[in-house]
Amino acid sequence: MTDSNASANGPGRVEGFREVEREIARACADAGRDRGSVELIAVSKTFDADAISPVIAAGQRVFGENRVQEAKAKWPPLKEATPDIKLHLIGPLQSNKAREAVMLFDAIHSVDRASLCEALSKEIKSRDRHPLLFAQINTGEEPQKAGVAPQDADAFLAACRERYGLTISGLMCIPPADEAPAPHFALTAKIAERNGLKLLSMGMSADFAVAIQFGATHIRVGSAIFGKR
């Protein structure tokens, strides 16, 4: 998708980014947490390089994409210009895209099934590249969403380690749109704690302050920075 108004909207996106940073700082202070304990992932899916560049220039270095092919098309020149950029895949990953994902992304948030674990394990070993891995938990057990059911999470995480040799560093969740997010964040944090996982990818534009209260280490914020898609 090309954003024909990218130049005109650049200042608005920079101010959006700065306001999000201020809100993160406030939420961390309210929760008694250090600002450095929360990583902002600016969700740049569907926006082109002209829309993203002002946010990079303002200091943001971590970005989230939903699709491997879209990221592959637009990010290499941006990363060449700013080598310390980190890319996170936050959308569902097809097993046949595992090779490209392992090579392109610094973190993958959507590990959720055996076939994907097998593909990722093979590519991580053969490429000797180790992106940060999050298992996605479908806390609302919504049939249209990817993710492991909460009651299956412990067994899935054990299989990731023991059967596939994968290092899962954290959990990711997307609460149902029509429910309060807090119980879903609390459930995800509880599963992470009992499995010894330190990282929690929780919270988006509308609820990241709540997620920070429940221990989110990574928040995924798109529209509050880039505007509506």
N, C-alpha and C positions, 0 to 999 in steps of 0.2 A: 504494500500500500504506500502510495506517495502522498506526502503531506505538502500540498501546494502552498500552504500558509506558514511553512516552517520558520522562515526568517522573521515574519511578523510576530509569530507566537514565541520566539526565542526568549524575550524578556519575561513573558508570563511563565514559561516553564522554569526559568531560573528562580523566579520568585516562589513558584510552587515548590521547587526543591528546597529552597531556604526555609519556607514555612514548615515543610515536613520535618526538616532538621530541628527546628525550634520545638515542634510538637513531640518529637522523639526525646529531646532533652528534658522537656517537662514531664513526660511520662516516666522516664528513668528516675528523675528526682522524686516523683510521687511514690515510685516503687522502691526507693532506696537503693537504686542500682546505678552503676557507673555507665555513662553514655557509651563508653568503649565496649560494653558487653552486648550491644545490639548492632547488628550489621544491616544497613539499609540496602535492599536490592531494588533498584529502579527498574520497573517493568516496562521495557521498551518495545514489546511486541506490537507489530503493525505500524510502528513509526520508523521513518527512514533516517538516514545518516544526518540530514540537515536538521531534523527535529531533535536528534540525540546530542549533536555536537555542543550546543550551548550548555547542556547539563554536564557534559564532560568538562568543558571549560570552567564551569563553576566549582569543580572539584570532585564530582561523583565518579567512582571507579568501579562499582559493582552493578551489573545490569542483568535483568532476567528476560528470557525469551521462552516462548511456548513451543516453537517448531524448529527442528534441526535445519531444515532447508532454508527457512527465512534467515536464521542466524548466519548460516554459511554464506549466504548471498551478501549480507551487508556488513558483517563485523570484521573480516580480515583487514580491510584498509583502515578502519577505526582503531583496531588494536595495533596495527603497524605504526600509526601516528602517536598512539598513547599506549606503550607496551605494558603498563601496570594495570590495565583494565582486566577485571575478572568477569567471566560469563557464567551465569547459572541457568540451567534448563529447568523450568518450573512447570512445564506442561507434560502430558503423557508422552511416553517414549515407546515407539515400536521396536521390537527386538531387531528387526533388520536395519535399524538406524543406529544400533549400538556402537558400531565402529566409528561412525562420524561423530557421534555424541561424545565418546571418550576422547577423541582427538581435539574437539572444538571447545568443550565446556570444562570449567574448573570445578563445577558442582552439578550434580543431578539430583533433583528433589523428588522424583516420581518412581522409585523402585518399588514394585508392588506385586510381582508374580514370578513364578519359577522360570518361565521361558526367558524373561528379561534378565533375571539373575544369571542364568547360564550364558547368555550372550555377553553381558557385561564382564563376567569373570574371564571369559575367553579373550576379549579385546583388551582388558586391563593387563592381563599377563603377557599377551603378545606384543602390545605397544609399550609396555613398561611405563604407563601413564596412569596416575591414580587420582581421578577427580573425587572430591568429597561426595559421599553418598548419603542420601536421606531416604528412608522408607516412608511411603505415603500411607497414611491411615485414613480410611473412610469412616470418620467418626459418626456420621449420620446414617451409615449403611444405605446410601442412596444408590439405586441401581444404575443411574446414568453416569455416575462418577467412578473414576479409577480409585484404587486404594485397597488396602487390606482391612478386613473387618476387625474391629477392636478385639474381639474374642480370639482371633487367629493371629494377633500380632506377635505374641511371645514365640509361638512355634515358627512363624515366618522369619523372625529375626535370628532364631537359633539356626534355621536352615541356611540363611545367608552366610553365617559364619562357618558352620560345620560342613555343609554340603557344597557350597559354592566358593568358599574362601574369600568372601567379600567383607570388607570393613564398612559397616554401616555406622555413621557418626551421629546421626540424628533422625528425627521424625518430622514429617510435614503433614499438615491437615488443612482442609478447606471446609469450614462449617457450612451447614445448609443455609441458604440465603434467607429463609423465612424463620430462622430460629436464633435465639440469643447465642452469641459465640462463646461466652465464658465457659459453659459446661463442656464444650468441645475442646477448648484450649486446656481446661483442667484435666480432662481425660487423656489427651495426648501427652501432657506433662507427666501424668502418673505412669503411663506405659513406658515413657522414656526413662523415668527414674528407676523403675524396677528392673530395667534392662541395662542400666549403667550407661545410658546415652546422654551426652552433655548438650547436644544441639537441638533446637526446636525452631522449625520454619513455620511460623504462625503469624497471621495478621496481614490484612491488606488495607487499602486506603480508608475504609470505613471503620475498621476495628483494631488497628495496630496498637493503639494506646492500651486497649484491654489486653491484647496479646502480651504486651510488655509486662503488665501486671502479673501474668501467669507464667513468665519466664522465657518468652520468645527471645531467641538469640539472632534470628534472621526474620526480617519483615519484608513483605513483597508489596511494594507500593507503585502503582501505575498512574491511575487517573488523577490523583492528587498532585502529581508532578507534571504529567504530559497532557492532561485534559482528556476529554471524551474521545473514544475511538470512532 
